[in-house]
Amino acid sequence: MAAAGERAVTVIGGADLTRQLLAADLVDELRVDVMPVLLGAGLRLFERTGPLVLEKLGVDEVGARTSLRFRVATAPR
């Protein structure tokens, strides 16, 4: 992410991409949108990410969507 310098970078993706970014310690803030739709299958977002500390920044509701925002810090080892 050296090309971004000190600028904010937004990445939109699924569980696999999110896990890769968390593992590389490239996530400062995490936003998770929850919709009341059952797809029947999927990946666990925090599986194999290692210890994390999530500080809740906010919860927004827009229609059926609930958006959760967290500050991400690695847990003490």
N, CA, C and O atoms as a Maestro MAE file, in Angstrom:
{
 s_m_m2io_version
 :::
 2.0.0
}

f_m_ct {
 s_m_title
 :::
 protein
 m_atom[308] {
  # First column is atom index #
  i_m_mmod_type
  r_m_x_coord
  r_m_y_coord
  r_m_z_coord
  i_m_residue_number
  s_m_chain_name
  s_m_pdb_residue_name
  s_m_pdb_atom_name
  i_m_atomic_number
  :::
  1 25 0.809 -1.186 0.000 1 A "MET " " N  " 7
  2 3 0.000 0.000 0.000 1 A "MET " " CA " 6
  3 2 0.861 1.263 0.000 1 A "MET " " C  " 6
  4 15 0.378 2.345 0.335 1 A "MET " " O  " 8
  5 25 2.111 1.130 -0.368 2 A "ALA " " N  " 7
  6 3 2.999 2.288 -0.378 2 A "ALA " " CA " 6
  7 2 2.526 3.349 -1.366 2 A "ALA " " C  " 6
  8 15 2.775 4.537 -1.160 2 A "ALA " " O  " 8
  9 25 1.854 2.941 -2.427 3 A "ALA " " N  " 7
  10 3 1.382 3.898 -3.427 3 A "ALA " " CA " 6
  11 2 0.366 4.878 -2.851 3 A "ALA " " C  " 6
  12 15 0.244 6.001 -3.342 3 A "ALA " " O  " 8
  13 25 -0.362 4.469 -1.820 4 A "ALA " " N  " 7
  14 3 -1.385 5.331 -1.220 4 A "ALA " " CA " 6
  15 2 -0.786 6.375 -0.289 4 A "ALA " " C  " 6
  16 15 -1.427 7.384 0.007 4 A "ALA " " O  " 8
  17 25 0.430 6.142 0.172 5 A "GLY " " N  " 7
  18 3 1.024 7.073 1.123 5 A "GLY " " CA " 6
  19 2 0.190 7.123 2.387 5 A "GLY " " C  " 6
  20 15 -0.133 6.082 2.958 5 A "GLY " " O  " 8
  21 25 -0.161 8.310 2.827 6 A "GLU " " N  " 7
  22 3 -0.977 8.487 4.037 6 A "GLU " " CA " 6
  23 2 -2.471 8.599 3.734 6 A "GLU " " C  " 6
  24 15 -3.272 8.820 4.642 6 A "GLU " " O  " 8
  25 25 -2.849 8.450 2.466 7 A "ARG " " N  " 7
  26 3 -4.259 8.570 2.085 7 A "ARG " " CA " 6
  27 2 -5.050 7.331 2.480 7 A "ARG " " C  " 6
  28 15 -4.497 6.237 2.595 7 A "ARG " " O  " 8
  29 25 -6.350 7.515 2.684 8 A "ALA " " N  " 7
  30 3 -7.239 6.404 3.014 8 A "ALA " " CA " 6
  31 2 -7.480 5.544 1.783 8 A "ALA " " C  " 6
  32 15 -7.608 6.060 0.673 8 A "ALA " " O  " 8
  33 25 -7.539 4.251 1.980 9 A "VAL " " N  " 7
  34 3 -7.816 3.304 0.903 9 A "VAL " " CA " 6
  35 2 -9.023 2.471 1.325 9 A "VAL " " C  " 6
  36 15 -9.041 1.917 2.424 9 A "VAL " " O  " 8
  37 25 -10.030 2.380 0.458 10 A "THR " " N  " 7
  38 3 -11.207 1.560 0.720 10 A "THR " " CA " 6
  39 2 -11.144 0.330 -0.167 10 A "THR " " C  " 6
  40 15 -10.931 0.437 -1.375 10 A "THR " " O  " 8
  41 25 -11.329 -0.842 0.435 11 A "VAL " " N  " 7
  42 3 -11.322 -2.104 -0.300 11 A "VAL " " CA " 6
  43 2 -12.663 -2.778 -0.047 11 A "VAL " " C  " 6
  44 15 -13.088 -2.920 1.100 11 A "VAL " " O  " 8
  45 25 -13.325 -3.191 -1.115 12 A "ILE " " N  " 7
  46 3 -14.603 -3.877 -0.997 12 A "ILE " " CA " 6
  47 2 -14.392 -5.317 -1.443 12 A "ILE " " C  " 6
  48 15 -13.904 -5.567 -2.545 12 A "ILE " " O  " 8
  49 25 -14.759 -6.259 -0.588 13 A "GLY " " N  " 7
  50 3 -14.558 -7.652 -0.940 13 A "GLY " " CA " 6
  51 2 -15.260 -8.571 0.020 13 A "GLY " " C  " 6
  52 15 -15.959 -8.134 0.933 13 A "GLY " " O  " 8
  53 25 -15.067 -9.835 -0.197 14 A "GLY " " N  " 7
  54 3 -15.707 -10.848 0.626 14 A "GLY " " CA " 6
  55 2 -14.813 -11.319 1.756 14 A "GLY " " C  " 6
  56 15 -13.808 -10.688 2.084 14 A "GLY " " O  " 8
  57 25 -15.201 -12.444 2.348 15 A "ALA " " N  " 7
  58 3 -14.504 -12.972 3.514 15 A "ALA " " CA " 6
  59 2 -13.048 -13.320 3.210 15 A "ALA " " C  " 6
  60 15 -12.172 -13.034 4.026 15 A "ALA " " O  " 8
  61 25 -12.768 -13.927 2.063 16 A "ASP " " N  " 7
  62 3 -11.402 -14.337 1.746 16 A "ASP " " CA " 6
  63 2 -10.469 -13.130 1.643 16 A "ASP " " C  " 6
  64 15 -9.383 -13.144 2.223 16 A "ASP " " O  " 8
  65 25 -10.868 -12.101 0.926 17 A "LEU " " N  " 7
  66 3 -10.046 -10.898 0.800 17 A "LEU " " CA " 6
  67 2 -9.865 -10.219 2.157 17 A "LEU " " C  " 6
  68 15 -8.765 -9.783 2.495 17 A "LEU " " O  " 8
  69 25 -10.941 -10.131 2.927 18 A "THR " " N  " 7
  70 3 -10.867 -9.509 4.256 18 A "THR " " CA " 6
  71 2 -9.889 -10.260 5.144 18 A "THR " " C  " 6
  72 15 -9.097 -9.637 5.852 18 A "THR " " O  " 8
  73 25 -9.929 -11.584 5.119 19 A "ARG " " N  " 7
  74 3 -8.994 -12.385 5.925 19 A "ARG " " CA " 6
  75 2 -7.550 -12.146 5.504 19 A "ARG " " C  " 6
  76 15 -6.664 -12.055 6.354 19 A "ARG " " O  " 8
  77 25 -7.303 -12.043 4.197 20 A "GLN " " N  " 7
  78 3 -5.937 -11.792 3.717 20 A "GLN " " CA " 6
  79 2 -5.430 -10.437 4.190 20 A "GLN " " C  " 6
  80 15 -4.283 -10.321 4.620 20 A "GLN " " O  " 8
  81 25 -6.272 -9.414 4.116 21 A "LEU " " N  " 7
  82 3 -5.877 -8.078 4.555 21 A "LEU " " CA " 6
  83 2 -5.648 -8.029 6.061 21 A "LEU " " C  " 6
  84 15 -4.704 -7.387 6.521 21 A "LEU " " O  " 8
  85 25 -6.503 -8.701 6.833 22 A "LEU " " N  " 7
  86 3 -6.313 -8.761 8.283 22 A "LEU " " CA " 6
  87 2 -5.014 -9.483 8.632 22 A "LEU " " C  " 6
  88 15 -4.273 -9.042 9.511 22 A "LEU " " O  " 8
  89 25 -4.739 -10.591 7.945 23 A "ALA " " N  " 7
  90 3 -3.516 -11.357 8.202 23 A "ALA " " CA " 6
  91 2 -2.262 -10.543 7.884 23 A "ALA " " C  " 6
  92 15 -1.229 -10.704 8.535 23 A "ALA " " O  " 8
  93 25 -2.357 -9.669 6.878 24 A "ALA " " N  " 7
  94 3 -1.216 -8.822 6.497 24 A "ALA " " CA " 6
  95 2 -1.151 -7.544 7.329 24 A "ALA " " C  " 6
  96 15 -0.300 -6.690 7.079 24 A "ALA " " O  " 8
  97 25 -2.037 -7.402 8.311 25 A "ASP " " N  " 7
  98 3 -2.089 -6.228 9.194 25 A "ASP " " CA " 6
  99 2 -2.266 -4.938 8.394 25 A "ASP " " C  " 6
  100 15 -1.610 -3.934 8.674 25 A "ASP " " O  " 8
  101 25 -3.154 -4.967 7.396 26 A "LEU " " N  " 7
  102 3 -3.400 -3.806 6.539 26 A "LEU " " CA " 6
  103 2 -4.761 -3.158 6.790 26 A "LEU " " C  " 6
  104 15 -5.191 -2.297 6.023 26 A "LEU " " O  " 8
  105 25 -5.439 -3.572 7.866 27 A "VAL " " N  " 7
  106 3 -6.783 -3.054 8.136 27 A "VAL " " CA " 6
  107 2 -6.764 -2.202 9.401 27 A "VAL " " C  " 6
  108 15 -6.407 -2.678 10.478 27 A "VAL " " O  " 8
  109 25 -7.154 -0.927 9.255 28 A "ASP " " N  " 7
  110 3 -7.301 -0.039 10.406 28 A "ASP " " CA " 6
  111 2 -8.747 0.016 10.863 28 A "ASP " " C  " 6
  112 15 -9.028 0.109 12.058 28 A "ASP " " O  " 8
  113 25 -9.665 -0.042 9.901 29 A "GLU " " N  " 7
  114 3 -11.089 0.051 10.200 29 A "GLU " " CA " 6
  115 2 -11.821 -0.981 9.361 29 A "GLU " " C  " 6
  116 15 -11.504 -1.186 8.189 29 A "GLU " " O  " 8
  117 25 -12.796 -1.624 9.968 30 A "LEU " " N  " 7
  118 3 -13.546 -2.681 9.303 30 A "LEU " " CA " 6
  119 2 -15.023 -2.319 9.328 30 A "LEU " " C  " 6
  120 15 -15.559 -1.941 10.369 30 A "LEU " " O  " 8
  121 25 -15.673 -2.436 8.186 31 A "ARG " " N  " 7
  122 3 -17.111 -2.202 8.095 31 A "ARG " " CA " 6
  123 2 -17.755 -3.484 7.605 31 A "ARG " " C  " 6
  124 15 -17.370 -4.031 6.571 31 A "ARG " " O  " 8
  125 25 -18.738 -3.957 8.352 32 A "VAL " " N  " 7
  126 3 -19.444 -5.180 8.004 32 A "VAL " " CA " 6
  127 2 -20.914 -4.825 7.825 32 A "VAL " " C  " 6
  128 15 -21.547 -4.306 8.744 32 A "VAL " " O  " 8
  129 25 -21.452 -5.104 6.649 33 A "ASP " " N  " 7
  130 3 -22.864 -4.857 6.380 33 A "ASP " " CA " 6
  131 2 -23.625 -6.168 6.516 33 A "ASP " " C  " 6
  132 15 -23.235 -7.189 5.951 33 A "ASP " " O  " 8
  133 25 -24.707 -6.124 7.267 34 A "VAL " " N  " 7
  134 3 -25.522 -7.309 7.524 34 A "VAL " " CA " 6
  135 2 -26.886 -7.102 6.879 34 A "VAL " " C  " 6
  136 15 -27.553 -6.093 7.108 34 A "VAL " " O  " 8
  137 25 -27.289 -8.081 6.068 35 A "MET " " N  " 7
  138 3 -28.594 -8.054 5.406 35 A "MET " " CA " 6
  139 2 -29.368 -9.297 5.836 35 A "MET " " C  " 6
  140 15 -28.769 -10.358 6.009 35 A "MET " " O  " 8
  141 25 -30.671 -9.192 6.010 36 A "PRO " " N  " 7
  142 3 -31.470 -10.341 6.436 36 A "PRO " " CA " 6
  143 2 -31.787 -11.286 5.265 36 A "PRO " " C  " 6
  144 15 -32.948 -11.486 4.910 36 A "PRO " " O  " 8
  145 25 -30.742 -11.856 4.684 37 A "VAL " " N  " 7
  146 3 -30.900 -12.774 3.563 37 A "VAL " " CA " 6
  147 2 -30.082 -14.021 3.867 37 A "VAL " " C  " 6
  148 15 -28.901 -13.919 4.200 37 A "VAL " " O  " 8
  149 25 -30.681 -15.173 3.759 38 A "LEU " " N  " 7
  150 3 -29.960 -16.423 3.988 38 A "LEU " " CA " 6
  151 2 -29.552 -17.009 2.649 38 A "LEU " " C  " 6
  152 15 -30.400 -17.289 1.802 38 A "LEU " " O  " 8
  153 25 -28.254 -17.195 2.458 39 A "LEU " " N  " 7
  154 3 -27.734 -17.723 1.199 39 A "LEU " " CA " 6
  155 2 -27.476 -19.221 1.276 39 A "LEU " " C  " 6
  156 15 -27.309 -19.869 0.243 39 A "LEU " " O  " 8
  157 25 -27.441 -19.780 2.474 40 A "GLY " " N  " 7
  158 3 -27.270 -21.213 2.612 40 A "GLY " " CA " 6
  159 2 -25.838 -21.679 2.748 40 A "GLY " " C  " 6
  160 15 -25.604 -22.811 3.173 40 A "GLY " " O  " 8
  161 25 -24.872 -20.846 2.402 41 A "ALA " " N  " 7
  162 3 -23.470 -21.248 2.508 41 A "ALA " " CA " 6
  163 2 -22.616 -19.989 2.564 41 A "ALA " " C  " 6
  164 15 -23.103 -18.881 2.341 41 A "ALA " " O  " 8
  165 25 -21.368 -20.173 2.857 42 A "GLY " " N  " 7
  166 3 -20.474 -19.025 2.885 42 A "GLY " " CA " 6
  167 2 -19.229 -19.318 3.699 42 A "GLY " " C  " 6
  168 15 -19.035 -20.434 4.179 42 A "GLY " " O  " 8
  169 25 -18.394 -18.311 3.849 43 A "LEU " " N  " 7
  170 3 -17.153 -18.428 4.609 43 A "LEU " " CA " 6
  171 2 -17.284 -17.665 5.916 43 A "LEU " " C  " 6
  172 15 -17.981 -16.653 5.985 43 A "LEU " " O  " 8
  173 25 -16.618 -18.148 6.947 44 A "ARG " " N  " 7
  174 3 -16.592 -17.450 8.224 44 A "ARG " " CA " 6
  175 2 -15.590 -16.311 8.127 44 A "ARG " " C  " 6
  176 15 -14.425 -16.527 7.796 44 A "ARG " " O  " 8
  177 25 -16.044 -15.111 8.415 45 A "LEU " " N  " 7
  178 3 -15.217 -13.918 8.224 45 A "LEU " " CA " 6
  179 2 -13.959 -13.934 9.074 45 A "LEU " " C  " 6
  180 15 -12.890 -13.581 8.576 45 A "LEU " " O  " 8
  181 25 -14.047 -14.333 10.342 46 A "PHE " " N  " 7
  182 3 -12.900 -14.227 11.247 46 A "PHE " " CA " 6
  183 2 -12.189 -15.549 11.475 46 A "PHE " " C  " 6
  184 15 -11.377 -15.652 12.395 46 A "PHE " " O  " 8
  185 25 -12.470 -16.561 10.667 47 A "GLU " " N  " 7
  186 3 -11.777 -17.840 10.794 47 A "GLU " " CA " 6
  187 2 -10.337 -17.687 10.300 47 A "GLU " " C  " 6
  188 15 -10.108 -17.132 9.226 47 A "GLU " " O  " 8
  189 25 -9.392 -18.164 11.058 48 A "ARG " " N  " 7
  190 3 -7.960 -18.140 10.721 48 A "ARG " " CA " 6
  191 2 -7.388 -16.721 10.609 48 A "ARG " " C  " 6
  192 15 -6.429 -16.515 9.866 48 A "ARG " " O  " 8
  193 25 -7.944 -15.751 11.317 49 A "THR " " N  " 7
  194 3 -7.397 -14.393 11.271 49 A "THR " " CA " 6
  195 2 -6.423 -14.140 12.403 49 A "THR " " C  " 6
  196 15 -5.703 -13.142 12.380 49 A "THR " " O  " 8
  197 25 -6.382 -15.017 13.394 50 A "GLY " " N  " 7
  198 3 -5.566 -14.760 14.573 50 A "GLY " " CA " 6
  199 2 -6.327 -13.866 15.530 50 A "GLY " " C  " 6
  200 15 -7.443 -13.435 15.241 50 A "GLY " " O  " 8
  201 25 -5.714 -13.592 16.675 51 A "PRO " " N  " 7
  202 3 -6.412 -12.779 17.673 51 A "PRO " " CA " 6
  203 2 -6.626 -11.343 17.196 51 A "PRO " " C  " 6
  204 15 -5.709 -10.717 16.663 51 A "PRO " " O  " 8
  205 25 -7.826 -10.834 17.388 52 A "LEU " " N  " 7
  206 3 -8.154 -9.454 17.008 52 A "LEU " " CA " 6
  207 2 -8.845 -8.753 18.167 52 A "LEU " " C  " 6
  208 15 -9.546 -9.384 18.958 52 A "LEU " " O  " 8
  209 25 -8.643 -7.455 18.259 53 A "VAL " " N  " 7
  210 3 -9.410 -6.617 19.163 53 A "VAL " " CA " 6
  211 2 -10.191 -5.661 18.274 53 A "VAL " " C  " 6
  212 15 -9.602 -4.930 17.478 53 A "VAL " " O  " 8
  213 25 -11.520 -5.661 18.406 54 A "LEU " " N  " 7
  214 3 -12.376 -4.788 17.618 54 A "LEU " " CA " 6
  215 2 -13.032 -3.779 18.544 54 A "LEU " " C  " 6
  216 15 -13.714 -4.153 19.498 54 A "LEU " " O  " 8
  217 25 -12.825 -2.503 18.261 55 A "GLU " " N  " 7
  218 3 -13.458 -1.428 19.023 55 A "GLU " " CA " 6
  219 2 -14.614 -0.890 18.199 55 A "GLU " " C  " 6
  220 15 -14.416 -0.415 17.081 55 A "GLU " " O  " 8
  221 25 -15.827 -0.961 18.749 56 A "LYS " " N  " 7
  222 3 -17.006 -0.521 18.008 56 A "LYS " " CA " 6
  223 2 -16.968 0.992 17.801 56 A "LYS " " C  " 6
  224 15 -16.823 1.757 18.755 56 A "LYS " " O  " 8
  225 25 -17.100 1.412 16.538 57 A "LEU " " N  " 7
  226 3 -17.132 2.830 16.194 57 A "LEU " " CA " 6
  227 2 -18.543 3.313 15.914 57 A "LEU " " C  " 6
  228 15 -18.862 4.477 16.159 57 A "LEU " " O  " 8
  229 25 -19.389 2.432 15.406 58 A "GLY " " N  " 7
  230 3 -20.746 2.866 15.108 58 A "GLY " " CA " 6
  231 2 -21.592 1.775 14.511 58 A "GLY " " C  " 6
  232 15 -21.097 0.776 13.990 58 A "GLY " " O  " 8
  233 25 -22.901 2.001 14.605 59 A "VAL " " N  " 7
  234 3 -23.892 1.107 14.013 59 A "VAL " " CA " 6
  235 2 -24.891 1.997 13.282 59 A "VAL " " C  " 6
  236 15 -25.488 2.893 13.878 59 A "VAL " " O  " 8
  237 25 -25.067 1.745 11.995 60 A "ASP " " N  " 7
  238 3 -26.021 2.508 11.192 60 A "ASP " " CA " 6
  239 2 -27.024 1.548 10.582 60 A "ASP " " C  " 6
  240 15 -26.670 0.450 10.152 60 A "ASP " " O  " 8
  241 25 -28.289 1.974 10.548 61 A "GLU " " N  " 7
  242 3 -29.335 1.173 9.915 61 A "GLU " " CA " 6
  243 2 -29.904 1.953 8.744 61 A "GLU " " C  " 6
  244 15 -30.366 3.084 8.897 61 A "GLU " " O  " 8
  245 25 -29.865 1.326 7.560 62 A "VAL " " N  " 7
  246 3 -30.421 1.931 6.350 62 A "VAL " " CA " 6
  247 2 -31.336 0.889 5.727 62 A "VAL " " C  " 6
  248 15 -30.862 -0.075 5.126 62 A "VAL " " O  " 8
  249 25 -32.627 1.072 5.864 63 A "GLY " " N  " 7
  250 3 -33.567 0.072 5.363 63 A "GLY " " CA " 6
  251 2 -33.343 -1.246 6.069 63 A "GLY " " C  " 6
  252 15 -33.303 -1.293 7.298 63 A "GLY " " O  " 8
  253 25 -33.197 -2.319 5.308 64 A "ALA " " N  " 7
  254 3 -32.986 -3.650 5.877 64 A "ALA " " CA " 6
  255 2 -31.529 -3.902 6.270 64 A "ALA " " C  " 6
  256 15 -31.235 -4.873 6.967 64 A "ALA " " O  " 8
  257 25 -30.617 -3.033 5.827 65 A "ARG " " N  " 7
  258 3 -29.179 -3.232 6.072 65 A "ARG " " CA " 6
  259 2 -28.764 -2.636 7.413 65 A "ARG " " C  " 6
  260 15 -29.184 -1.536 7.774 65 A "ARG " " O  " 8
  261 25 -27.938 -3.372 8.140 66 A "THR " " N  " 7
  262 3 -27.300 -2.862 9.345 66 A "THR " " CA " 6
  263 2 -25.805 -2.826 9.079 66 A "THR " " C  " 6
  264 15 -25.212 -3.848 8.732 66 A "THR " " O  " 8
  265 25 -25.195 -1.670 9.236 67 A "SER " " N  " 7
  266 3 -23.774 -1.482 8.967 67 A "SER " " CA " 6
  267 2 -23.033 -1.319 10.289 67 A "SER " " C  " 6
  268 15 -23.337 -0.422 11.076 67 A "SER " " O  " 8
  269 25 -22.059 -2.194 10.526 68 A "LEU " " N  " 7
  270 3 -21.257 -2.178 11.750 68 A "LEU " " CA " 6
  271 2 -19.857 -1.679 11.416 68 A "LEU " " C  " 6
  272 15 -19.233 -2.171 10.475 68 A "LEU " " O  " 8
  273 25 -19.356 -0.703 12.178 69 A "ARG " " N  " 7
  274 3 -18.006 -0.173 11.951 69 A "ARG " " CA " 6
  275 2 -17.148 -0.421 13.183 69 A "ARG " " C  " 6
  276 15 -17.567 -0.160 14.311 69 A "ARG " " O  " 8
  277 25 -15.933 -0.932 12.948 70 A "PHE " " N  " 7
  278 3 -15.002 -1.252 14.026 70 A "PHE " " CA " 6
  279 2 -13.616 -0.701 13.712 70 A "PHE " " C  " 6
  280 15 -13.219 -0.644 12.548 70 A "PHE " " O  " 8
  281 25 -12.886 -0.300 14.732 71 A "ARG " " N  " 7
  282 3 -11.451 -0.035 14.632 71 A "ARG " " CA " 6
  283 2 -10.785 -1.364 14.936 71 A "ARG " " C  " 6
  284 15 -11.178 -2.046 15.883 71 A "ARG " " O  " 8
  285 25 -9.779 -1.747 14.148 72 A "VAL " " N  " 7
  286 3 -9.123 -3.049 14.290 72 A "VAL " " CA " 6
  287 2 -7.745 -2.870 14.903 72 A "VAL " " C  " 6
  288 15 -6.957 -2.026 14.476 72 A "VAL " " O  " 8
  289 25 -7.472 -3.689 15.920 73 A "ALA " " N  " 7
  290 3 -6.144 -3.740 16.524 73 A "ALA " " CA " 6
  291 2 -5.812 -5.194 16.762 73 A "ALA " " C  " 6
  292 15 -6.699 -5.980 17.094 73 A "ALA " " O  " 8
  293 25 -4.561 -5.571 16.603 74 A "THR " " N  " 7
  294 3 -4.177 -6.952 16.900 74 A "THR " " CA " 6
  295 2 -4.172 -7.137 18.398 74 A "THR " " C  " 6
  296 15 -3.812 -6.227 19.145 74 A "THR " " O  " 8
  297 25 -4.567 -8.302 18.831 75 A "ALA " " N  " 7
  298 3 -4.624 -8.602 20.260 75 A "ALA " " CA " 6
  299 2 -3.210 -8.780 20.799 75 A "ALA " " C  " 6
  300 15 -2.310 -9.196 20.070 75 A "ALA " " O  " 8
  301 25 -3.018 -8.464 22.077 76 A "PRO " " N  " 7
  302 3 -1.697 -8.699 22.677 76 A "PRO " " CA " 6
  303 2 -1.342 -10.174 22.637 76 A "PRO " " C  " 6
  304 15 -2.206 -11.028 22.835 76 A "PRO " " O  " 8
  305 25 -0.094 -10.475 22.384 77 A "ARG " " N  " 7
  306 3 0.343 -11.884 22.286 77 A "ARG " " CA " 6
  307 2 1.143 -12.276 23.476 77 A "ARG " " C  " 6
  308 15 1.593 -13.418 23.569 77 A "ARG " " O  " 8
  :::
 }
 m_bond[307] {
  # First column is bond index #
  i_m_from
  i_m_to
  i_m_order
  :::
  1 1 2 1
  2 2 3 1
  3 3 4 2
  4 3 5 1
  5 5 6 1
  6 6 7 1
  7 7 8 2
  8 7 9 1
  9 9 10 1
  10 10 11 1
  11 11 12 2
  12 11 13 1
  13 13 14 1
  14 14 15 1
  15 15 16 2
  16 15 17 1
  17 17 18 1
  18 18 19 1
  19 19 20 2
  20 19 21 1
  21 21 22 1
  22 22 23 1
  23 23 24 2
  24 23 25 1
  25 25 26 1
  26 26 27 1
  27 27 28 2
  28 27 29 1
  29 29 30 1
  30 30 31 1
  31 31 32 2
  32 31 33 1
  33 33 34 1
  34 34 35 1
  35 35 36 2
  36 35 37 1
  37 37 38 1
  38 38 39 1
  39 39 40 2
  40 39 41 1
  41 41 42 1
  42 42 43 1
  43 43 44 2
  44 43 45 1
  45 45 46 1
  46 46 47 1
  47 47 48 2
  48 47 49 1
  49 49 50 1
  50 50 51 1
  51 51 52 2
  52 51 53 1
  53 53 54 1
  54 54 55 1
  55 55 56 2
  56 55 57 1
  57 57 58 1
  58 58 59 1
  59 59 60 2
  60 59 61 1
  61 61 62 1
  62 62 63 1
  63 63 64 2
  64 63 65 1
  65 65 66 1
  66 66 67 1
  67 67 68 2
  68 67 69 1
  69 69 70 1
  70 70 71 1
  71 71 72 2
  72 71 73 1
  73 73 74 1
  74 74 75 1
  75 75 76 2
  76 75 77 1
  77 77 78 1
  78 78 79 1
  79 79 80 2
  80 79 81 1
  81 81 82 1
  82 82 83 1
  83 83 84 2
  84 83 85 1
  85 85 86 1
  86 86 87 1
  87 87 88 2
  88 87 89 1
  89 89 90 1
  90 90 91 1
  91 91 92 2
  92 91 93 1
  93 93 94 1
  94 94 95 1
  95 95 96 2
  96 95 97 1
  97 97 98 1
  98 98 99 1
  99 99 100 2
  100 99 101 1
  101 101 102 1
  102 102 103 1
  103 103 104 2
  104 103 105 1
  105 105 106 1
  106 106 107 1
  107 107 108 2
  108 107 109 1
  109 109 110 1
  110 110 111 1
  111 111 112 2
  112 111 113 1
  113 113 114 1
  114 114 115 1
  115 115 116 2
  116 115 117 1
  117 117 118 1
  118 118 119 1
  119 119 120 2
  120 119 121 1
  121 121 122 1
  122 122 123 1
  123 123 124 2
  124 123 125 1
  125 125 126 1
  126 126 127 1
  127 127 128 2
  128 127 129 1
  129 129 130 1
  130 130 131 1
  131 131 132 2
  132 131 133 1
  133 133 134 1
  134 134 135 1
  135 135 136 2
  136 135 137 1
  137 137 138 1
  138 138 139 1
  139 139 140 2
  140 139 141 1
  141 141 142 1
  142 142 143 1
  143 143 144 2
  144 143 145 1
  145 145 146 1
  146 146 147 1
  147 147 148 2
  148 147 149 1
  149 149 150 1
  150 150 151 1
  151 151 152 2
  152 151 153 1
  153 153 154 1
  154 154 155 1
  155 155 156 2
  156 155 157 1
  157 157 158 1
  158 158 159 1
  159 159 160 2
  160 159 161 1
  161 161 162 1
  162 162 163 1
  163 163 164 2
  164 163 165 1
  165 165 166 1
  166 166 167 1
  167 167 168 2
  168 167 169 1
  169 169 170 1
  170 170 171 1
  171 171 172 2
  172 171 173 1
  173 173 174 1
  174 174 175 1
  175 175 176 2
  176 175 177 1
  177 177 178 1
  178 178 179 1
  179 179 180 2
  180 179 181 1
  181 181 182 1
  182 182 183 1
  183 183 184 2
  184 183 185 1
  185 185 186 1
  186 186 187 1
  187 187 188 2
  188 187 189 1
  189 189 190 1
  190 190 191 1
  191 191 192 2
  192 191 193 1
  193 193 194 1
  194 194 195 1
  195 195 196 2
  196 195 197 1
  197 197 198 1
  198 198 199 1
  199 199 200 2
  200 199 201 1
  201 201 202 1
  202 202 203 1
  203 203 204 2
  204 203 205 1
  205 205 206 1
  206 206 207 1
  207 207 208 2
  208 207 209 1
  209 209 210 1
  210 210 211 1
  211 211 212 2
  212 211 213 1
  213 213 214 1
  214 214 215 1
  215 215 216 2
  216 215 217 1
  217 217 218 1
  218 218 219 1
  219 219 220 2
  220 219 221 1
  221 221 222 1
  222 222 223 1
  223 223 224 2
  224 223 225 1
  225 225 226 1
  226 226 227 1
  227 227 228 2
  228 227 229 1
  229 229 230 1
  230 230 231 1
  231 231 232 2
  232 231 233 1
  233 233 234 1
  234 234 235 1
  235 235 236 2
  236 235 237 1
  237 237 238 1
  238 238 239 1
  239 239 240 2
  240 239 241 1
  241 241 242 1
  242 242 243 1
  243 243 244 2
  244 243 245 1
  245 245 246 1
  246 246 247 1
  247 247 248 2
  248 247 249 1
  249 249 250 1
  250 250 251 1
  251 251 252 2
  252 251 253 1
  253 253 254 1
  254 254 255 1
  255 255 256 2
  256 255 257 1
  257 257 258 1
  258 258 259 1
  259 259 260 2
  260 259 261 1
  261 261 262 1
  262 262 263 1
  263 263 264 2
  264 263 265 1
  265 265 266 1
  266 266 267 1
  267 267 268 2
  268 267 269 1
  269 269 270 1
  270 270 271 1
  271 271 272 2
  272 271 273 1
  273 273 274 1
  274 274 275 1
  275 275 276 2
  276 275 277 1
  277 277 278 1
  278 278 279 1
  279 279 280 2
  280 279 281 1
  281 281 282 1
  282 282 283 1
  283 283 284 2
  284 283 285 1
  285 285 286 1
  286 286 287 1
  287 287 288 2
  288 287 289 1
  289 289 290 1
  290 290 291 1
  291 291 292 2
  292 291 293 1
  293 293 294 1
  294 294 295 1
  295 295 296 2
  296 295 297 1
  297 297 298 1
  298 298 299 1
  299 299 300 2
  300 299 301 1
  301 301 302 1
  302 302 303 1
  303 303 304 2
  304 303 305 1
  305 305 306 1
  306 306 307 1
  307 307 308 2
  :::
 }
}
